[in-house]
Amino acid sequence: MSGLVVIIGSGELGESMRSTHRRVLDHTGADSVTLLDTPYGFQENAEPLTERMVAHFRNALDAKVEVASLQRPHASASERQEFLDAISRSQVVFAGPGSPSYALRVWEGLGMRDAFSKVIERGGAVVMASAAALTLGRRAIPVYEIYKVGEDLHWIDGLDLLSTMGLKTVVVPHWNNREGGFHDTSHCFIGERRFRALVQMLPADISVIGVEEHTSVLIDPVAGSLQVMGKGRAYLNDQPIENGRGLDTPASRPAFADLFPETPGPIEEPEGEVALIDLLVELRAAARARNDYAESDRIRDALAQLDIEVHDHPQGPTWNRRHDHA
């Protein structure tokens, strides 16, 4: 049986990716998942995020979960070994949101490329979503440092796991992100203009795999093929990846102007859906005004199921769609 590498563009805990996770479990014959908490280990909400992921795999997929925890760069030798041991006995390894640069810094010197390769060689799967997906390529975008901190455009070294399968690439999840509304957050929040400049910094023989949100790419190194699942598309350079495509990458990238046939525009929400959300938010505000906090919480939880976050302000509530950040 062949192993898999799976890239998820976003929505790893959503309904759209449930079939991908099910395919992975069925393909590997596994009934458990090993969750790596490193990419988000620096976040204040690390523990609740772990709990949410564990609950998802248990409730939505009926899978057992082992948490392999390594949250800091200077962990003890025993903590590092325990982390690697958990990977070594796993059939399915999963990592998701957070910071790719932080994950790579914590994993430095651990031999993670070899650890992941061994999972695949024994017929298991390495599933990397959002931030963790960025680490799979030869280079990785330091998203937080560029998008949040304002550092100059640059790449950092990735795990380069995909080159062992003939894919000499970088990986870019959140390819079609539109969270910015009227400013461009496509190409993993970097935006097309800056991403063009980033790609020009790459050697010409490194290709670009772009994966849209709520979309996955399953890489089967034994079959030598790629398969796309989910709501959107994935790209190898300027071409949509067709199911069954081989793992070869071009000797050189095409002209970069061809990499972006379409530029995402502002978010356009369906009018009827917006009206319904507005009504629910108003009903929640009314419940809070009459101190009916049980009803308020019930409406808030219902909105959360729709990936809607409500923010209370003195001038009234606002809402936005919740997105998984890289």
ZIVENTA-V716209 format. One record per backbone hydrogen bond with DSSP energy under -1.0 kcal/mol. CO is the residue of the C=O (numbers start at 0). NH is the residue of the N-H. Records with the same first field share a line. If there is no record, write none. Layout:
CO->NH ; NH
This chain:
3->125
4->218
5->127
6->216
7->129
10->13
13->16
14->17
16->20
17->21
18->22
19->23
20->24
21->25
22->26
23->27
24->28 ; 29
30->63
32->65
33->93
34->67
37->40
38->98
39->42
42->45
44->48
45->49
46->50
47->51
48->52
49->53
50->54
51->55
52->56
53->57
54->58
55->59
56->62
63->32
65->34
67->36
75->79
76->80
77->81
78->82
79->83
80->84
81->85
82->86
83->87
84->88
86->89
90->124
91->33
92->126
93->35
94->128
95->131
98->102
99->103
100->104
101->105
102->106
106->109
110->114
111->115
112->116
113->117
114->118
115->119
116->120
117->121
118->123
119->122
123->3
124->92
125->5
126->94
127->7
128->131
129->133
131->134
132->135
134->158
135->161
136->159
137->157
139->155
140->142
141->145
142->146
143->147 ; 148
144->150
155->139
160->163
161->164 ; 166
162->165
166->168
167->206
168->137
169->208
171->210
173->176 ; 187
174->186
177->180
179->181
184->188
185->190
190->194
191->195
192->196
193->197
194->198
195->199
197->200
198->201
202->205
203->252
206->169
207->236
208->171
209->234
210->174
213->230
214->8
215->228
216->6
217->226
218->4
219->223 ; 224
224->219
225->243
226->217
228->215
232->211
233->240
234->209
235->238
238->235
241->244
244->225
254->257
255->258
269->273
270->274
271->275
272->276
273->277
274->278
275->279
276->280
277->281
278->282
279->283
280->284
281->285
282->286
283->287
284->288
285->289
286->291
287->290
290->292
291->295
292->296
293->297
294->298
295->299
296->300
297->301
298->302
299->303
300->304
302->305 ; 307
303->306
306->321
308->319
310->317
312->315
317->310
319->308
